[in-house]
Amino acid sequence: MTRMQSKRVRFALLLSSLALTLLVVGGCAPRAMRGGEGTANPDLDRPAMSTGLDRDDITFMVDGYLQRLEASAFWQQTVKTSRTPPVVAIWPIRNATTQHLDDQMLMLLSAIETALVNTGSVRVVDRSRQEELAREIGIQQGEIFDPSSAQKLGHMLGAQYFFTGKITGNDEKLNKMRRVQYSLFLQVLEIQNGLIRFQDQVDRTKAIER
């Protein structure tokens, strides 16, 4: 083999090695994808990526609660028979878990508000207006329901009922398994007298094995 041929062989090997390296690196690079209805990955939202509370869990719990609420005697005999749709407001829902759920709590409030609006049976106070008035009288996000504060805020809002409650979580670990049991507990309270008109709890369990 001549000297020139030897250089060509080494150059070809170098190009092959470079191409292989680029292929490997390219194959390991992060790849973003879009999911949801109308995409190539319509079920991307469904699999759980962790034991954390996600949108699918929130939707499941809110839908479950609403189904029981609409089937209740309170809804059928009081709300549905009212001459005008009652005005309701959502008291800050308390995060009683050990997790930081700021984003999830906002998602939960929005889901409850949307579900109630879409029933067409009640009028729902806009949360931004409610939060503004709540701050004026010193009510903070996540604060435990207080009848005296509720009556004052309810009068300012023109509301007849408050939805209030909490979300809890029981975190357990055994060997390589971790399980978290979430519970969404909500009450409907009549503002004028503080009576509980309806309450229920919806559970959701998630687990991960390492």
Secondary structure, 3 states (H helix, E strand, C coil): CCHHHHHHHHHHHHHHHHHHHHHHHHHHCCCCCCCCCCCCCCCCCCCCCCCCCCHHHHHHHHHHHHHHHHCCHHHHHHHCCCCCCCEEEECCCEECCCCCCHHHHHHHHHHHHHHHHHHCCCEECCHHHHHHHHHHCCCCCCCCCCHHHHHHHHHHHCCCEEEEEEEEEEEEEECCEEEEEEEEEEEEEECCCCCEEEEEEEEEEEEEEC
